[in-house]
Amino acid sequence: MPSTWTRKVAAPVLAVAAGALLVAGGSPAAAASGTLSVSAAKKLAHKLEEKQRRERSLLFTDLGHAIRRSATRIDFPYRDRSTSDVLCVARIVVIQTGNKRSADIKGVKCHGIPTEILNYEAVTRSLRNAVKDARPDVRDSFARYDNSLSRCDKVAVPKRHRKEVDLLIKAGGVAAFYLPLRSQLDDFNVALHDVHGHDPSVTRGVEAWDRTLVLVDELPPAAAHACRAVRDWASNKFSKDTAPADFDELGVVLHQFPVQYKTLDETAAYLREQGVVPRVAKVFAPAGILKLVDSTRQL
């Protein structure tokens, strides 16, 4: 795969994309005198967004939050990506004048998406598909973990060991998420390195995945059946010799997961900003993977 940044879209294609945006304007609409409401402006902005979808060959459109400029003007950040991998960013400007409202696209800038970014997108899309296929296994893993917690609630834990037990139970939740996906994540990690990328905003994320998978490997074996390990330890009167983990080490490992998640969230957001399809970009980060599996849970 290419190891340098490249932009493979010719200038005339960019000009056509920009032109297509510039000529698309919102239709005037009747308006009451006074302040332009956000809801009225959003409705007109969506109509203009839909016009782009109808008249141009697009992979996605993205309309941002309203930004009020005055009583009679509201702007919306806007961007779209064409099937020829051209990303255009602009503003949809909604203005109310007298009894008329109109929407226009302003400040259009278009560019081809770098090949390196497209390669990362392809790798992340493959992970997304693999995670969707593995979703039943992950949900079963979470169900077993959840069911085990009720049995752990019945264990009388001495105050001096409660923090250690909490760490082990937390590690069990982490293991319940990652272990059913381990082969898919290993394949993803290898494919990320095969891109041989140079964009530092993404390579930081690749390195964060390296560290995340190392952290998964550093979880104690007891994390796979955390509640059972707690009950066994309780049956041995919580003796030091039968402790199911090195709890000092486990505390350090669990602390490091959120550190890597922050970098991975930033990388996912960067990929989205660079034009990666939003639903694909989200899956670069564990939070996006988890949402794809079970939207009710948090890391």
NORCORVEN-V685086 format. One line per field, one symbol per residue. phi: phi as a letter, one per 40 degrees, with the letter a starting at -180 (. if undefined). psi: psi as a letter, one per 40 degrees, with the letter a starting at -180 (. if undefined). A space follows every 10 residues. Layout:
BEGIN
phi: ???
psi: ???
END
This chain:
BEGIN
phi: .cbbcbbcbc ddcccccccc ccccbcccbc acchcccccc cccccccccc cccccbcbca babcccbcca cbbbbbdaaa bcccgbcbba bcbbbbbgbb babbcbgcbb accdddcccc cccccccdcc ccccddcccc cccccccccc ccccccbddc bccccccccc cccccccccc bccccccccc cccccfcbcc cccccccccd cccccdcccc dcccbccccc ccccccffcc cbdcaccccc ccccccdccc cdcccccdcc cccchcddcc ddccbdcccc cccaccbbc
psi: iieihihehi dddddddddd ddehiiiiii iiiahhiddd dddddddddd ddddeihidi ihhaiihhda dehhihiiii hieefhhhia hhhhhhhbfi iihihifhhi iihidddddd dddddddddd dddedddddd dddddddddd dddehhhide eddddddddd ddddddddde eddddddddd dddedfiehd dddddddddd dddddddeii ddddgddddd dddddeffid deheihdddd dddddddddd dddddddddd dddeehhddd ddediddddd dddheeii.
END
